[in-house]
């Protein structure tokens, strides 16, 4: 789930439910809408920084990869796009809009030059998207079981922090050489899947199956790790409050969304929503908006 700066619009896209479309929730009216993307992609991924735009990755089962940049105010109307295939990689549309969205994306390509997971690095200054291989992604990983799922940009160092499915290590990846700089071990739970900045504290947060792990942004050393789900069951995605003073974590196997303190990761409040919340956003007044794991249904409640 992603949201604009005012938290007036929440956008989601889960491939098994939404396929090639966006799920949109307007917080003022509580209206839910579905916005077809009509790209023909198998599924879409969402990417955002703090700003008026977000990016959609359109995944086509390896034959090509597309990215579109869209305003939160009119998510059905892209202002820029790029198609990455054997013939094209040029950015089209409003080049300035690319500066407001992440610069790195992960996809799977089956082209002449690539038959693997690759990193797409968008360069708005040159007006192109460059495909880079992960030079360290080799037989150590089982491709059918441990696919590369995401990359978190670290533009100041020309690096990306890469997540691998069913792996408890993040990989610090050099954008220029494609080499591994170092591995960062999380909680040993073989469930690494989601990372995010907590910018005001200079931290990176990561999930590892049933744990949340916080990293010092400067050293990448672990500051805190905590198990947040019992019974050998995984947690869902997490999201910070507007001022980053708290964080909500979806727990599909407990039917709730918890709120944790940022310093010790203690549970300080719970919203009992029922069903299986997989992702959630915290609004003002302790209001929580979430989506059910399997159906994609809207779930709402208050932290108590």
N, C-alpha and C positions, 0 to 999 in steps of 0.2 A: 504494500500500500504506500502511496505517496500523496502529499498534500501541498497546496500552495502556502505562501508565507502567512496569509491571513486565516488559514485553515477553513476556508469557505467551501472548498471543493476537495473531495477525496477520490482518488483514482486507483483502480486495481485491475489486474488482468492475470487470471490463472488459466493456463493452457487447457487443462482438462475440463474446465467449465466454460470459459469465455472464448477460447480458440483465437480467432482473428478479430477481436473486439475489445473495447474498453468498458469497464464497469465504473460508473460515476455516481457519487453520492453528494448532493448539495446539502450542506449542514444546516442552512437556515430554514429550508423547507422540508428536509428529510426525504427529498425526492430521489429515487434511484432510477438511473437511465442506463441503457446499453448503447454504445456508440460503435457501429460496425466500421472497421478499418478498410475492408474490401481490398486488401493487398494480396489475398490468396495465401498468406503465410499459415503455417501449421499452428504457431502460437506467437505471442508477443511478450517481450520483457520491458519493464519500466525502469527508467534511470533519471535521476534528478540531482541537482545541487539546489541551494537556496536561491530562488529567483522566479521569474515569471514564466519560464519555459521548462518543459521536460522532454525527454527523448524516449522514443519507442524503438526497440529492436524487433525487427520482423524476421522470424526464423523459418526457413524454407526447406528443412531436412537436408541441408548441405548443398543444394544447387546454387544458392546465392544467399546474401544477407543484405537487408536494407535497414536503414535508420531514418526515422523522421523526427523532426523537432516541432513541437506543438506548444502553443500558449495554454496555460491553465484556464484562461478565460474562454477560449474556444478550442477545446481539445480535438474536435472533429476536423479542424482546418490546419494542416501542416504548413509551416512557413519555410521549411528547408528539408532536404532529404539527400540521401546518397544510396546508391546501389553498389554493392561489392560483389563482383563476379569476375569471370575471366576477361571481360572486355571493358569494364568500367570501375572507376573509383573516385570520380569527381563530385565534389559537393555542389548541390544545386539549391538556389533560393537565397534566403537572407543569411549571408555568411556570418554576420554579427551574432545571430541567434545561437550559433554553435559554441560561442564563448560562454554561454550561460548554462550549458549542460556538460556532463562528463565527457572526457576525451577518449576513454578506453572502454571497449566492449568485447565480450567473449561470444564466439559462435562456433559452429561446426561447419566446415566447408569440404565438399568433395569436388574439387576442381583439378585441373591438370597439375597445377603446382602444389596443391594442398589436398591431403586426405586425412584431416585431423582437426582437433580443436585449435583455433587460432585466436590471436588478439588483434582486434581492429583498432587502430590508433588514428583518431580524427585530428587533422591539422588544419584549422580554419584559416591560418595565415597563408598556407600554400593551396588551400582549396581542394584538399584531397584526403582520402581515408586510406591508410597504408595497412596492409596485412602483415602481421609478424608471427612467426612460429615460436612456440615454447620450446627452446632448445633443451630443456631439462626434462621434458615430459616424454619418458621413454618406457622401456620394459619394466621399470620399477613400479609403474602404475598399470592396473588392469583397466584398459580403456572402456570396456563394456560395463564396468562396475564403478570406476573412479573417474568419471568425466570431469573436466574443468567447468565450473559453474559460474564464476564471476570474477571480476577484477575491480579493485578499488584504487583509483588513481592517486598517486603521490607526486604531483607535477613539479614540486620544488626540487625533488631529487631525480627526476626523470625515471621514476620507478612505478610499479604497480604491485599491489598486494593481492595475490591470486588465491582463490578458494578451490579446493578439489573435493568432489563428492566422496563421502565415506572415508575421510582422511582427517586426522587431528592436527595436521600441520598447515599453516599458511606458507606460501612461497613468496619471498620478496624477489620480484622479477625486474630485470633491467630492460627498459624499453628500447634502448639503442642496440644492444647486443643479443637480446633474447635469452640471456643466461640467468641462472639462479644466483642471487646475491647471498641469500641465506634462507634457512627454514626457521619458522617460528612455531614452536610446539604449544598447543592449547591445553586441553584437559584430558587427552588420551581416550576420548569417547567415540572416535571414528564417525563423527557426524557433522563436521564443519560445513556450514552452508551459507552463513549470512554475516556480513561485516558492515560497520557504519562508523563514521566519525562522531565523536563528542568534542566538538571544536573548542568550546569554552574551557575545557579541562585538558586540551591537548592529548586526547586519548583516542584509541581505536577499540571498539567493542566487537566481539565475535561470538557467535553461538557454536557450541560443539555438542550436538545431540541433546543432552539434558542440562547442559551447563551454559552459563554466560562467563566470558573471560574478557577482562579489560587489559589493554596494553598501553604502555607509555608510548606516545607518538614519536618521541625523539629517539628512544633506544630500542623500541619494540620488545621490551622486557615485560613479562606478566606482572601486573599490579594486584589484581584480584581474580579469583575464579570461584564460582559457586554453582552447586547443583540446585536447579529450580523445579525439577519434576521428579517424583518418585516412581518406582515400579519399572525401571528400565524402559522408559518411554520418552520420546523427544518433545522438546518445546517447539513452538512456532516462531514466527518472526518477532522482532522487537522494534520499538520506536520511541524516540525521546519526546518529552514535552516541549512546548515552544521555547522555553527558556533553558532546556536541558537540565533542569533541577530534578527530574525524575524520568523513569523509563517504564513503559508498559511492555509486558511479555505475554504473548498468546500461549495458552496451554490447551491444546486440543483434547488431551486425554483427561483433563480435569474439568472441562466445560467452562473455563473461566479465563479472565485476563488479569494478571497481577501487575502491581506497580511496585518497582524496587527502588531503593535509595541508590544514588549514583556512587557513593563512597564505599559502602560495605556490601552492596547488593542484597540488603535485607528486604524482605517483603513487607511493605508498609500499608498496602490496601489491596482489595480484591473486588473485581466485578464479576459476579456469577451470571453468565450469559446463557448457559445451556449449549446443547449441540457440541460442535468441535471447532472453536475459534482458532484459525491458523495465522491470522494477521490482524493487527489492531492499530488504531490511532487514538491518542488522547486529545480531547477537546477541552475547552474551558469548562469550569464547574464540575470537574471530575467525570465528565461524560466520555464514554468509550464507544467507539464504532469499530466493529470487527466483521469478518466474513467467515462463514462456515467452511471447513476444509473440503468436504466432498460436494456439497451442493452449491457453494458460493453464496448462500443466502445471507442477507443483512442480519447482523446481531448488534443489539444496542443495550447499554446499561450504564450504571454509575458505580464508581469505585466507592467501597465502604470499608 
